[in-house]
């Protein structure tokens, strides 16, 4: 049995939420989570690094000096990788780092990531986000009051532009809907702070994975 701390809209502690371990995915999915995170991070890479080989560097095919009699080492062309200004040997070229991960693996990875967060006590639930004004300092004060002193992901069921604006200028804090976050986002932030509707949506995604078994 895992316990999730619940808070009121004012940041006061409320009744904890008990989560049956049978509703979580803790007995499998570790490899799926690893594969999903690698795939997501690879997809974020630009893959645009590029260098010129000896055949692409500008220059003529004229021999710098004659083969023998100068005392210099033999040289056939100025584009040689051993020369300054020459080509790069085995340098990077534009490439796609993408990895294919099927939908079932990604769903399992998400369920495992959320389950681990819940088991570790890193998921917090707020009855609702209600602030006097859409001010960043109010969100910062609220997060501090409920014990979030590091990175946090604020999760809602639907797009909330007010919350998005309030967290925009907070370092290490971001916001997203329960449907758009991926396993990497779950692991990236130290705490996940949900409103009640957002928490229900997260658990629905976890439950959906269990029903597919």
Secondary structure, 3 states (H helix, E strand, C coil): CEEEEEECCCCCECCCEEECHHHCCCCCCHHHHHHHHHHHHHHCCCCCCCCCCCCCCCCCCCCCCCCCCCCCCCCCCCCCCCCCCCCCCCCCCCCCCCCCCCHHHHHHHHHHHHHHHHHHCCEEEECCCCCCCCCHHHHHHHHHHCCCCCCEEEEECCCCHHHHHHHCCCCCEEEEECCCCCHHHHHHCCEEEEEHHHHHHHHHHHHHHHHCC
